[in-house]
Amino acid sequence: MITVLQRVSEARVQVDGEIIGQIDHGLLVLLCAEQGDTDAVADKLLAKILKLRIFSDEAGKMNLSLQDVGGGLLVVSQFTLAADVAGGNRPSFTQAARPDEGRRLYEHFVAQARAAHPMVQTGRFAADMKVALINDGPITIPIRMTA
């Protein structure tokens, strides 16, 4: 799985002009399932995200996790993270999971996140979403998790 994490002071996602997910201080998680990803890979990625120490402590050092600061988690599916641009000017998305498997893994990730963390909001899988955020730092971290 591929994710891009953005530490945010606020973020929201809209579909057809309606806000469907919104958080204050926390993490925006742009999430892409790839061919061959499994529930175990999704679980491993979630565990890493929840424990990643990218929030500042009293001394200003990145020493606290999302769980330590009680921040929100906004999870948005984004298959375009699997883009391959090596072959030309039109990206290829052949490494992204097929839509049915991508949806299943996204829903698994969200369900596990909701079981492990009190504040989880989402986008809508395969929808045309508008995502707005204020990146805090800016802190942006890409992660590729494999089995």
C-alpha angles and dihedrals in degrees: 000000000000125000137174112206121201121189104222140186086207139352138175140179125213132196118191090349094306121115105234099170132022138166138176120211110003143070133320107209116200102195133196127179115210133203109287097020116141139195088261091058091049091049092049091050093049091050090052093048094050093049100038108123102223102127122092123253125210090283092054094251121134094247106126132081130221088259092051093055096037092233128166127257120217110190117197124178113232117172090178089079085080091061117141112201098171096102102054144306099308112074118236118219098189092122092059116099115260110269096256093049092041090054092047092051092044091051091047091051091049093047091050091046091052090050092051104036131042100220115051125150128174147199121229119269113247093000125129097254132187111211121196124184145161106222110218112218088350093270115170120163127182117206129186112193123193134176 
